[in-house]
């Protein structure tokens, strides 16, 4: 038996990185709007990069105040880079 309906994609030039995921559970916990795979991947890579810099370089040996200062400095640089 043939299909009665076919799903036509909204755009043909969309990649897997443009796919959007809903991060809200059925209980309503989480982010209310959909998040693209690009954002999720960049947040994960940034987190791993931060962890590597803190754990494997001189920043991690400086103690908690140096780690917090580095995090605030890099966070401000990333947020206000416009």
PDB file of N, CA, C and O in Angstrom:
ATOM      1  N   UNK A   1       0.839  -1.180   0.000  1.00  0.00           N
ATOM      2  CA  UNK A   1       0.000   0.000   0.000  1.00  0.00           C
ATOM      3  C   UNK A   1       0.885   1.245   0.000  1.00  0.00           C
ATOM      4  O   UNK A   1       1.877   1.302   0.727  1.00  0.00           O
ATOM      5  N   UNK A   2       0.543   2.204  -0.782  1.00  0.00           N
ATOM      6  CA  UNK A   2       1.316   3.437  -0.903  1.00  0.00           C
ATOM      7  C   UNK A   2       0.997   4.387   0.242  1.00  0.00           C
ATOM      8  O   UNK A   2      -0.066   4.318   0.858  1.00  0.00           O
ATOM      9  N   UNK A   3       1.956   5.281   0.508  1.00  0.00           N
ATOM     10  CA  UNK A   3       1.731   6.293   1.545  1.00  0.00           C
ATOM     11  C   UNK A   3       0.667   7.273   1.091  1.00  0.00           C
ATOM     12  O   UNK A   3       0.562   7.598  -0.092  1.00  0.00           O
ATOM     13  N   UNK A   4      -0.123   7.740   2.057  1.00  0.00           N
ATOM     14  CA  UNK A   4      -1.158   8.709   1.720  1.00  0.00           C
ATOM     15  C   UNK A   4      -0.640  10.135   1.772  1.00  0.00           C
ATOM     16  O   UNK A   4      -1.186  11.024   1.118  1.00  0.00           O
ATOM     17  N   UNK A   5       0.424  10.358   2.554  1.00  0.00           N
ATOM     18  CA  UNK A   5       0.986  11.709   2.630  1.00  0.00           C
ATOM     19  C   UNK A   5       2.497  11.618   2.800  1.00  0.00           C
ATOM     20  O   UNK A   5       3.022  10.652   3.355  1.00  0.00           O
ATOM     21  N   UNK A   6       3.169  12.625   2.319  1.00  0.00           N
ATOM     22  CA  UNK A   6       4.621  12.707   2.418  1.00  0.00           C
ATOM     23  C   UNK A   6       4.990  14.001   3.114  1.00  0.00           C
ATOM     24  O   UNK A   6       4.348  15.033   2.918  1.00  0.00           O
ATOM     25  N   UNK A   7       6.039  13.935   3.936  1.00  0.00           N
ATOM     26  CA  UNK A   7       6.506  15.143   4.617  1.00  0.00           C
ATOM     27  C   UNK A   7       7.511  15.850   3.716  1.00  0.00           C
ATOM     28  O   UNK A   7       8.528  15.272   3.333  1.00  0.00           O
ATOM     29  N   UNK A   8       7.224  17.083   3.387  1.00  0.00           N
ATOM     30  CA  UNK A   8       8.117  17.884   2.564  1.00  0.00           C
ATOM     31  C   UNK A   8       8.916  18.785   3.497  1.00  0.00           C
ATOM     32  O   UNK A   8       8.321  19.508   4.296  1.00  0.00           O
ATOM     33  N   UNK A   9      10.250  18.766   3.420  1.00  0.00           N
ATOM     34  CA  UNK A   9      11.045  19.627   4.298  1.00  0.00           C
ATOM     35  C   UNK A   9      10.790  21.103   4.003  1.00  0.00           C
ATOM     36  O   UNK A   9      10.495  21.484   2.870  1.00  0.00           O
ATOM     37  N   UNK A  10      10.910  21.920   5.037  1.00  0.00           N
ATOM     38  CA  UNK A  10      10.651  23.352   4.861  1.00  0.00           C
ATOM     39  C   UNK A  10      11.694  23.997   3.949  1.00  0.00           C
ATOM     40  O   UNK A  10      11.350  24.841   3.122  1.00  0.00           O
ATOM     41  N   UNK A  11      12.960  23.612   4.088  1.00  0.00           N
ATOM     42  CA  UNK A  11      14.006  24.108   3.195  1.00  0.00           C
ATOM     43  C   UNK A  11      14.885  22.949   2.779  1.00  0.00           C
ATOM     44  O   UNK A  11      15.069  21.989   3.527  1.00  0.00           O
ATOM     45  N   UNK A  12      15.412  23.048   1.608  1.00  0.00           N
ATOM     46  CA  UNK A  12      16.277  21.986   1.114  1.00  0.00           C
ATOM     47  C   UNK A  12      17.746  22.254   1.406  1.00  0.00           C
ATOM     48  O   UNK A  12      18.576  21.354   1.276  1.00  0.00           O
ATOM     49  N   UNK A  13      18.077  23.475   1.798  1.00  0.00           N
ATOM     50  CA  UNK A  13      19.476  23.800   2.060  1.00  0.00           C
ATOM     51  C   UNK A  13      19.842  23.698   3.541  1.00  0.00           C
ATOM     52  O   UNK A  13      20.902  24.179   3.941  1.00  0.00           O
ATOM     53  N   UNK A  14      18.996  23.087   4.355  1.00  0.00           N
ATOM     54  CA  UNK A  14      19.272  22.928   5.785  1.00  0.00           C
ATOM     55  C   UNK A  14      20.201  21.729   6.000  1.00  0.00           C
ATOM     56  O   UNK A  14      20.078  20.701   5.335  1.00  0.00           O
ATOM     57  N   UNK A  15      21.126  21.888   6.939  1.00  0.00           N
ATOM     58  CA  UNK A  15      22.051  20.812   7.277  1.00  0.00           C
ATOM     59  C   UNK A  15      21.648  20.203   8.619  1.00  0.00           C
ATOM     60  O   UNK A  15      20.681  20.636   9.246  1.00  0.00           O
ATOM     61  N   UNK A  16      22.402  19.195   9.046  1.00  0.00           N
ATOM     62  CA  UNK A  16      22.129  18.600  10.351  1.00  0.00           C
ATOM     63  C   UNK A  16      22.405  19.588  11.480  1.00  0.00           C
ATOM     64  O   UNK A  16      21.809  19.481  12.552  1.00  0.00           O
ATOM     65  N   UNK A  17      23.297  20.543  11.255  1.00  0.00           N
ATOM     66  CA  UNK A  17      23.589  21.537  12.281  1.00  0.00           C
ATOM     67  C   UNK A  17      22.445  22.533  12.450  1.00  0.00           C
ATOM     68  O   UNK A  17      22.360  23.206  13.477  1.00  0.00           O
ATOM     69  N   UNK A  18      21.575  22.635  11.465  1.00  0.00           N
ATOM     70  CA  UNK A  18      20.427  23.532  11.555  1.00  0.00           C
ATOM     71  C   UNK A  18      19.224  22.880  12.228  1.00  0.00           C
ATOM     72  O   UNK A  18      18.222  23.549  12.482  1.00  0.00           O
ATOM     73  N   UNK A  19      19.310  21.585  12.519  1.00  0.00           N
ATOM     74  CA  UNK A  19      18.221  20.893  13.183  1.00  0.00           C
ATOM     75  C   UNK A  19      17.990  21.490  14.566  1.00  0.00           C
ATOM     76  O   UNK A  19      18.939  21.856  15.260  1.00  0.00           O
ATOM     77  N   UNK A  20      16.740  21.585  14.955  1.00  0.00           N
ATOM     78  CA  UNK A  20      16.416  22.160  16.257  1.00  0.00           C
ATOM     79  C   UNK A  20      15.898  21.074  17.189  1.00  0.00           C
ATOM     80  O   UNK A  20      15.157  20.175  16.790  1.00  0.00           O
ATOM     81  N   UNK A  21      16.317  21.193  18.447  1.00  0.00           N
ATOM     82  CA  UNK A  21      15.916  20.245  19.480  1.00  0.00           C
ATOM     83  C   UNK A  21      15.148  20.978  20.564  1.00  0.00           C
ATOM     84  O   UNK A  21      15.485  22.103  20.931  1.00  0.00           O
ATOM     85  N   UNK A  22      14.120  20.332  21.067  1.00  0.00           N
ATOM     86  CA  UNK A  22      13.362  20.888  22.174  1.00  0.00           C
ATOM     87  C   UNK A  22      13.956  20.332  23.463  1.00  0.00           C
ATOM     88  O   UNK A  22      13.917  19.122  23.687  1.00  0.00           O
ATOM     89  N   UNK A  23      14.496  21.186  24.302  1.00  0.00           N
ATOM     90  CA  UNK A  23      15.168  20.753  25.525  1.00  0.00           C
ATOM     91  C   UNK A  23      14.265  20.843  26.751  1.00  0.00           C
ATOM     92  O   UNK A  23      14.750  20.880  27.882  1.00  0.00           O
ATOM     93  N   UNK A  24      12.963  20.878  26.529  1.00  0.00           N
ATOM     94  CA  UNK A  24      12.021  20.951  27.641  1.00  0.00           C
ATOM     95  C   UNK A  24      11.386  19.572  27.838  1.00  0.00           C
ATOM     96  O   UNK A  24      10.955  18.929  26.881  1.00  0.00           O
ATOM     97  N   UNK A  25      11.339  19.141  29.082  1.00  0.00           N
ATOM     98  CA  UNK A  25      10.742  17.834  29.376  1.00  0.00           C
ATOM     99  C   UNK A  25       9.221  17.946  29.419  1.00  0.00           C
ATOM    100  O   UNK A  25       8.663  19.038  29.305  1.00  0.00           O
ATOM    101  N   UNK A  26       8.568  16.816  29.584  1.00  0.00           N
ATOM    102  CA  UNK A  26       7.111  16.816  29.656  1.00  0.00           C
ATOM    103  C   UNK A  26       6.605  17.525  30.907  1.00  0.00           C
ATOM    104  O   UNK A  26       5.470  18.001  30.948  1.00  0.00           O
ATOM    105  N   UNK A  27       7.463  17.591  31.928  1.00  0.00           N
ATOM    106  CA  UNK A  27       7.085  18.274  33.169  1.00  0.00           C
ATOM    107  C   UNK A  27       7.236  19.784  33.071  1.00  0.00           C
ATOM    108  O   UNK A  27       6.835  20.503  33.986  1.00  0.00           O
ATOM    109  N   UNK A  28       7.808  20.276  31.975  1.00  0.00           N
ATOM    110  CA  UNK A  28       7.988  21.715  31.796  1.00  0.00           C
ATOM    111  C   UNK A  28       9.328  22.212  32.278  1.00  0.00           C
ATOM    112  O   UNK A  28       9.527  23.423  32.369  1.00  0.00           O
ATOM    113  N   UNK A  29      10.262  21.322  32.593  1.00  0.00           N
ATOM    114  CA  UNK A  29      11.575  21.719  33.071  1.00  0.00           C
ATOM    115  C   UNK A  29      12.502  21.839  31.875  1.00  0.00           C
ATOM    116  O   UNK A  29      12.572  20.930  31.048  1.00  0.00           O
ATOM    117  N   UNK A  30      13.210  22.949  31.778  1.00  0.00           N
ATOM    118  CA  UNK A  30      14.160  23.137  30.695  1.00  0.00           C
ATOM    119  C   UNK A  30      13.906  24.411  29.925  1.00  0.00           C
ATOM    120  O   UNK A  30      13.146  25.277  30.359  1.00  0.00           O
ATOM    121  N   UNK A  31      14.551  24.518  28.774  1.00  0.00           N
ATOM    122  CA  UNK A  31      14.438  25.706  27.931  1.00  0.00           C
ATOM    123  C   UNK A  31      13.158  25.596  27.117  1.00  0.00           C
ATOM    124  O   UNK A  31      12.868  24.544  26.548  1.00  0.00           O
ATOM    125  N   UNK A  32      12.395  26.676  27.061  1.00  0.00           N
ATOM    126  CA  UNK A  32      11.092  26.659  26.419  1.00  0.00           C
ATOM    127  C   UNK A  32      11.176  26.695  24.899  1.00  0.00           C
ATOM    128  O   UNK A  32      10.313  26.128  24.230  1.00  0.00           O
ATOM    129  N   UNK A  33      12.186  27.341  24.338  1.00  0.00           N
ATOM    130  CA  UNK A  33      12.259  27.438  22.879  1.00  0.00           C
ATOM    131  C   UNK A  33      13.249  26.425  22.314  1.00  0.00           C
ATOM    132  O   UNK A  33      14.168  26.013  23.022  1.00  0.00           O
ATOM    133  N   UNK A  34      13.088  26.012  21.060  1.00  0.00           N
ATOM    134  CA  UNK A  34      14.000  25.036  20.467  1.00  0.00           C
ATOM    135  C   UNK A  34      15.406  25.606  20.285  1.00  0.00           C
ATOM    136  O   UNK A  34      15.581  26.799  20.036  1.00  0.00           O
ATOM    137  N   UNK A  35      16.400  24.729  20.414  1.00  0.00           N
ATOM    138  CA  UNK A  35      17.803  25.121  20.315  1.00  0.00           C
ATOM    139  C   UNK A  35      18.417  24.349  19.152  1.00  0.00           C
ATOM    140  O   UNK A  35      18.196  23.146  19.015  1.00  0.00           O
ATOM    141  N   UNK A  36      19.195  25.046  18.309  1.00  0.00           N
ATOM    142  CA  UNK A  36      19.785  24.374  17.155  1.00  0.00           C
ATOM    143  C   UNK A  36      20.986  23.525  17.577  1.00  0.00           C
ATOM    144  O   UNK A  36      21.580  23.726  18.636  1.00  0.00           O
ATOM    145  N   UNK A  37      21.315  22.583  16.718  1.00  0.00           N
ATOM    146  CA  UNK A  37      22.436  21.686  16.994  1.00  0.00           C
ATOM    147  C   UNK A  37      23.753  22.455  17.010  1.00  0.00           C
ATOM    148  O   UNK A  37      24.681  22.060  17.715  1.00  0.00           O
ATOM    149  N   UNK A  38      23.854  23.545  16.249  1.00  0.00           N
ATOM    150  CA  UNK A  38      25.068  24.381  16.257  1.00  0.00           C
ATOM    151  C   UNK A  38      25.326  24.945  17.646  1.00  0.00           C
ATOM    152  O   UNK A  38      26.461  24.948  18.122  1.00  0.00           O
ATOM    153  N   UNK A  39      24.278  25.416  18.286  1.00  0.00           N
ATOM    154  CA  UNK A  39      24.418  26.009  19.625  1.00  0.00           C
ATOM    155  C   UNK A  39      24.816  24.935  20.634  1.00  0.00           C
ATOM    156  O   UNK A  39      25.711  25.151  21.450  1.00  0.00           O
ATOM    157  N   UNK A  40      24.160  23.787  20.582  1.00  0.00           N
ATOM    158  CA  UNK A  40      24.476  22.709  21.516  1.00  0.00           C
ATOM    159  C   UNK A  40      25.918  22.259  21.346  1.00  0.00           C
ATOM    160  O   UNK A  40      26.631  22.075  22.332  1.00  0.00           O
ATOM    161  N   UNK A  41      26.355  22.081  20.103  1.00  0.00           N
ATOM    162  CA  UNK A  41      27.723  21.645  19.827  1.00  0.00           C
ATOM    163  C   UNK A  41      28.747  22.690  20.265  1.00  0.00           C
ATOM    164  O   UNK A  41      29.788  22.340  20.820  1.00  0.00           O
ATOM    165  N   UNK A  42      28.461  23.967  20.019  1.00  0.00           N
ATOM    166  CA  UNK A  42      29.417  25.001  20.416  1.00  0.00           C
ATOM    167  C   UNK A  42      29.514  25.124  21.939  1.00  0.00           C
ATOM    168  O   UNK A  42      30.601  25.375  22.460  1.00  0.00           O
ATOM    169  N   UNK A  43      28.418  24.957  22.651  1.00  0.00           N
ATOM    170  CA  UNK A  43      28.456  25.005  24.118  1.00  0.00           C
ATOM    171  C   UNK A  43      29.259  23.825  24.663  1.00  0.00           C
ATOM    172  O   UNK A  43      30.060  23.994  25.582  1.00  0.00           O
ATOM    173  N   UNK A  44      29.052  22.635  24.106  1.00  0.00           N
ATOM    174  CA  UNK A  44      29.809  21.470  24.559  1.00  0.00           C
ATOM    175  C   UNK A  44      31.303  21.621  24.273  1.00  0.00           C
ATOM    176  O   UNK A  44      32.131  21.333  25.137  1.00  0.00           O
ATOM    177  N   UNK A  45      31.650  22.069  23.072  1.00  0.00           N
ATOM    178  CA  UNK A  45      33.068  22.260  22.742  1.00  0.00           C
ATOM    179  C   UNK A  45      33.709  23.352  23.599  1.00  0.00           C
ATOM    180  O   UNK A  45      34.869  23.230  23.994  1.00  0.00           O
ATOM    181  N   UNK A  46      32.963  24.409  23.883  1.00  0.00           N
ATOM    182  CA  UNK A  46      33.493  25.467  24.747  1.00  0.00           C
ATOM    183  C   UNK A  46      33.729  24.961  26.163  1.00  0.00           C
ATOM    184  O   UNK A  46      34.734  25.292  26.791  1.00  0.00           O
ATOM    185  N   UNK A  47      32.796  24.159  26.659  1.00  0.00           N
ATOM    186  CA  UNK A  47      32.957  23.581  27.997  1.00  0.00           C
ATOM    187  C   UNK A  47      34.159  22.661  28.087  1.00  0.00           C
ATOM    188  O   UNK A  47      34.915  22.716  29.057  1.00  0.00           O
ATOM    189  N   UNK A  48      34.342  21.803  27.067  1.00  0.00           N
ATOM    190  CA  UNK A  48      35.507  20.932  27.050  1.00  0.00           C
ATOM    191  C   UNK A  48      36.798  21.735  26.908  1.00  0.00           C
ATOM    192  O   UNK A  48      37.808  21.402  27.527  1.00  0.00           O
ATOM    193  N   UNK A  49      36.766  22.785  26.100  1.00  0.00           N
ATOM    194  CA  UNK A  49      37.945  23.643  25.952  1.00  0.00           C
ATOM    195  C   UNK A  49      38.310  24.332  27.253  1.00  0.00           C
ATOM    196  O   UNK A  49      39.484  24.392  27.619  1.00  0.00           O
ATOM    197  N   UNK A  50      37.307  24.855  27.957  1.00  0.00           N
ATOM    198  CA  UNK A  50      37.558  25.499  29.246  1.00  0.00           C
ATOM    199  C   UNK A  50      38.146  24.500  30.240  1.00  0.00           C
ATOM    200  O   UNK A  50      39.106  24.801  30.950  1.00  0.00           O
ATOM    201  N   UNK A  51      37.553  23.304  30.276  1.00  0.00           N
ATOM    202  CA  UNK A  51      38.048  22.283  31.204  1.00  0.00           C
ATOM    203  C   UNK A  51      39.495  21.914  30.883  1.00  0.00           C
ATOM    204  O   UNK A  51      40.305  21.737  31.793  1.00  0.00           O
ATOM    205  N   UNK A  52      39.826  21.796  29.594  1.00  0.00           N
ATOM    206  CA  UNK A  52      41.202  21.474  29.201  1.00  0.00           C
ATOM    207  C   UNK A  52      42.157  22.591  29.635  1.00  0.00           C
ATOM    208  O   UNK A  52      43.220  22.316  30.192  1.00  0.00           O
ATOM    209  N   UNK A  53      41.782  23.842  29.383  1.00  0.00           N
ATOM    210  CA  UNK A  53      42.657  24.951  29.758  1.00  0.00           C
ATOM    211  C   UNK A  53      42.876  25.018  31.266  1.00  0.00           C
ATOM    212  O   UNK A  53      43.982  25.302  31.725  1.00  0.00           O
ATOM    213  N   UNK A  54      41.834  24.759  32.025  1.00  0.00           N
ATOM    214  CA  UNK A  54      41.967  24.821  33.485  1.00  0.00           C
ATOM    215  C   UNK A  54      42.745  23.622  34.010  1.00  0.00           C
ATOM    216  O   UNK A  54      43.556  23.768  34.925  1.00  0.00           O
ATOM    217  N   UNK A  55      42.515  22.453  33.453  1.00  0.00           N
ATOM    218  CA  UNK A  55      43.130  21.242  33.998  1.00  0.00           C
ATOM    219  C   UNK A  55      44.559  21.025  33.521  1.00  0.00           C
ATOM    220  O   UNK A  55      45.360  20.457  34.262  1.00  0.00           O
ATOM    221  N   UNK A  56      44.910  21.456  32.311  1.00  0.00           N
ATOM    222  CA  UNK A  56      46.194  21.092  31.726  1.00  0.00           C
ATOM    223  C   UNK A  56      47.191  22.247  31.608  1.00  0.00           C
ATOM    224  O   UNK A  56      48.311  22.024  31.149  1.00  0.00           O
ATOM    225  N   UNK A  57      46.838  23.439  31.995  1.00  0.00           N
ATOM    226  CA  UNK A  57      47.772  24.560  31.873  1.00  0.00           C
ATOM    227  C   UNK A  57      48.042  25.162  33.245  1.00  0.00           C
ATOM    228  O   UNK A  57      47.572  24.661  34.266  1.00  0.00           O
ATOM    229  N   UNK A  58      48.800  26.233  33.243  1.00  0.00           N
ATOM    230  CA  UNK A  58      49.167  26.904  34.495  1.00  0.00           C
ATOM    231  C   UNK A  58      47.971  27.530  35.193  1.00  0.00           C
ATOM    232  O   UNK A  58      48.061  27.848  36.379  1.00  0.00           O
ATOM    233  N   UNK A  59      46.867  27.715  34.508  1.00  0.00           N
ATOM    234  CA  UNK A  59      45.688  28.346  35.110  1.00  0.00           C
ATOM    235  C   UNK A  59      45.141  27.473  36.232  1.00  0.00           C
ATOM    236  O   UNK A  59      44.737  27.990  37.274  1.00  0.00           O
ATOM    237  N   UNK A  60      45.123  26.179  36.038  1.00  0.00           N
ATOM    238  CA  UNK A  60      44.611  25.263  37.062  1.00  0.00           C
ATOM    239  C   UNK A  60      45.490  25.195  38.287  1.00  0.00           C
ATOM    240  O   UNK A  60      45.005  24.921  39.385  1.00  0.00           O
ATOM    241  N   UNK A  61      46.788  25.441  38.116  1.00  0.00           N
ATOM    242  CA  UNK A  61      47.710  25.396  39.267  1.00  0.00           C
ATOM    243  C   UNK A  61      47.674  26.684  40.084  1.00  0.00           C
ATOM    244  O   UNK A  61      48.274  26.752  41.156  1.00  0.00           O
ATOM    245  N   UNK A  62      46.984  27.691  39.594  1.00  0.00           N
ATOM    246  CA  UNK A  62      46.942  28.978  40.277  1.00  0.00           C
ATOM    247  C   UNK A  62      45.964  29.037  41.425  1.00  0.00           C
ATOM    248  O   UNK A  62      46.026  29.962  42.235  1.00  0.00           O
ATOM    249  N   UNK A  63      45.075  28.090  41.516  1.00  0.00           N
ATOM    250  CA  UNK A  63      44.099  28.077  42.599  1.00  0.00           C
ATOM    251  C   UNK A  63      42.743  28.610  42.142  1.00  0.00           C
ATOM    252  O   UNK A  63      42.562  29.019  40.995  1.00  0.00           O
ATOM    253  N   UNK A  64      41.806  28.589  43.078  1.00  0.00           N
ATOM    254  CA  UNK A  64      40.421  28.980  42.798  1.00  0.00           C
ATOM    255  C   UNK A  64      40.306  30.434  42.338  1.00  0.00           C
ATOM    256  O   UNK A  64      39.576  30.693  41.382  1.00  0.00           O
ATOM    257  N   UNK A  65      40.991  31.401  42.971  1.00  0.00           N
ATOM    258  CA  UNK A  65      40.847  32.789  42.508  1.00  0.00           C
ATOM    259  C   UNK A  65      41.315  32.987  41.062  1.00  0.00           C
ATOM    260  O   UNK A  65      40.697  33.747  40.316  1.00  0.00           O
ATOM    261  N   UNK A  66      42.384  32.324  40.663  1.00  0.00           N
ATOM    262  CA  UNK A  66      42.873  32.454  39.288  1.00  0.00           C
ATOM    263  C   UNK A  66      41.893  31.809  38.315  1.00  0.00           C
ATOM    264  O   UNK A  66      41.639  32.353  37.241  1.00  0.00           O
ATOM    265  N   UNK A  67      41.344  30.659  38.678  1.00  0.00           N
ATOM    266  CA  UNK A  67      40.376  29.982  37.809  1.00  0.00           C
ATOM    267  C   UNK A  67      39.128  30.839  37.647  1.00  0.00           C
ATOM    268  O   UNK A  67      38.620  30.985  36.535  1.00  0.00           O
ATOM    269  N   UNK A  68      38.625  31.409  38.743  1.00  0.00           N
ATOM    270  CA  UNK A  68      37.449  32.282  38.658  1.00  0.00           C
ATOM    271  C   UNK A  68      37.744  33.527  37.834  1.00  0.00           C
ATOM    272  O   UNK A  68      36.918  33.941  37.020  1.00  0.00           O
ATOM    273  N   UNK A  69      38.909  34.127  38.035  1.00  0.00           N
ATOM    274  CA  UNK A  69      39.282  35.301  37.244  1.00  0.00           C
ATOM    275  C   UNK A  69      39.383  34.977  35.764  1.00  0.00           C
ATOM    276  O   UNK A  69      38.911  35.745  34.925  1.00  0.00           O
ATOM    277  N   UNK A  70      39.992  33.849  35.438  1.00  0.00           N
ATOM    278  CA  UNK A  70      40.101  33.423  34.043  1.00  0.00           C
ATOM    279  C   UNK A  70      38.719  33.198  33.442  1.00  0.00           C
ATOM    280  O   UNK A  70      38.456  33.609  32.312  1.00  0.00           O
ATOM    281  N   UNK A  71      37.835  32.547  34.194  1.00  0.00           N
ATOM    282  CA  UNK A  71      36.490  32.267  33.701  1.00  0.00           C
ATOM    283  C   UNK A  71      35.716  33.556  33.451  1.00  0.00           C
ATOM    284  O   UNK A  71      35.041  33.689  32.430  1.00  0.00           O
ATOM    285  N   UNK A  72      35.809  34.500  34.373  1.00  0.00           N
ATOM    286  CA  UNK A  72      35.107  35.777  34.213  1.00  0.00           C
ATOM    287  C   UNK A  72      35.696  36.566  33.049  1.00  0.00           C
ATOM    288  O   UNK A  72      34.956  37.149  32.256  1.00  0.00           O
ATOM    289  N   UNK A  73      37.012  36.588  32.943  1.00  0.00           N
ATOM    290  CA  UNK A  73      37.667  37.327  31.862  1.00  0.00           C
ATOM    291  C   UNK A  73      37.297  36.750  30.498  1.00  0.00           C
ATOM    292  O   UNK A  73      36.923  37.499  29.596  1.00  0.00           O
ATOM    293  N   UNK A  74      37.392  35.457  30.339  1.00  0.00           N
ATOM    294  CA  UNK A  74      37.072  34.828  29.057  1.00  0.00           C
ATOM    295  C   UNK A  74      35.575  34.934  28.779  1.00  0.00           C
ATOM    296  O   UNK A  74      35.174  35.159  27.637  1.00  0.00           O
ATOM    297  N   UNK A  75      34.754  34.775  29.800  1.00  0.00           N
ATOM    298  CA  UNK A  75      33.305  34.909  29.616  1.00  0.00           C
ATOM    299  C   UNK A  75      32.921  36.297  29.155  1.00  0.00           C
ATOM    300  O   UNK A  75      32.079  36.437  28.268  1.00  0.00           O
ATOM    301  N   UNK A  76      33.522  37.336  29.739  1.00  0.00           N
ATOM    302  CA  UNK A  76      33.238  38.706  29.308  1.00  0.00           C
ATOM    303  C   UNK A  76      33.740  38.956  27.901  1.00  0.00           C
ATOM    304  O   UNK A  76      33.090  39.658  27.127  1.00  0.00           O
ATOM    305  N   UNK A  77      34.891  38.388  27.557  1.00  0.00           N
ATOM    306  CA  UNK A  77      35.434  38.559  26.215  1.00  0.00           C
ATOM    307  C   UNK A  77      34.515  37.930  25.175  1.00  0.00           C
ATOM    308  O   UNK A  77      34.300  38.493  24.102  1.00  0.00           O
ATOM    309  N   UNK A  78      33.974  36.752  25.503  1.00  0.00           N
ATOM    310  CA  UNK A  78      33.096  36.056  24.557  1.00  0.00           C
ATOM    311  C   UNK A  78      31.766  36.772  24.436  1.00  0.00           C
ATOM    312  O   UNK A  78      31.238  36.907  23.332  1.00  0.00           O
ATOM    313  N   UNK A  79      31.211  37.234  25.551  1.00  0.00           N
ATOM    314  CA  UNK A  79      29.894  37.874  25.523  1.00  0.00           C
ATOM    315  C   UNK A  79      29.949  39.226  24.827  1.00  0.00           C
ATOM    316  O   UNK A  79      29.054  39.560  24.052  1.00  0.00           O
ATOM    317  N   UNK A  80      30.984  40.002  25.095  1.00  0.00           N
ATOM    318  CA  UNK A  80      31.071  41.350  24.557  1.00  0.00           C
ATOM    319  C   UNK A  80      31.974  41.440  23.337  1.00  0.00           C
ATOM    320  O   UNK A  80      32.526  42.507  23.071  1.00  0.00           O
ATOM    321  N   UNK A  81      32.141  40.376  22.601  1.00  0.00           N
ATOM    322  CA  UNK A  81      33.031  40.362  21.438  1.00  0.00           C
ATOM    323  C   UNK A  81      32.437  41.089  20.234  1.00  0.00           C
ATOM    324  O   UNK A  81      33.135  41.292  19.241  1.00  0.00           O
ATOM    325  N   UNK A  82      31.186  41.478  20.297  1.00  0.00           N
ATOM    326  CA  UNK A  82      30.567  42.170  19.166  1.00  0.00           C
ATOM    327  C   UNK A  82      31.309  43.423  18.939  1.00  0.00           C
ATOM    328  O   UNK A  82      30.973  44.184  18.032  1.00  0.00           O
TER     329      UNK A  82
END
